[in-house]
Amino acid sequence: MLKPQSLTGRVIRAPYAPGSKSEHQAVLLEVGSRRYKLRLPGGNPFHDPALEALVGRTICGTGQLTEATFLISSWEEVPAGD
């Protein structure tokens, strides 16, 4: 089992896996120069209204990180300027 981690970044909507059969628009967490696909445990991997509502916000989230996906279990919005 993966150890829980905290990541802080901006939530964006952007192409995921361009050029592959899995290519689609996804909600991503942009952390520095890296981007991770956001997913909720047990959530729909292609569309999740709770994650869609975070687009454009900066958050600090806790979850399990794989190479390309952040399985987010909780988050808090980071106020602008912090």
Protein Blocks (a to p, Z undefined) as FASTA:
>chain_A
ZZddddddddddddehehiakbccdddddehjbccddddehiafkbcfklmmmgopacdd
dddddfkbccdfbdcdddehZZ
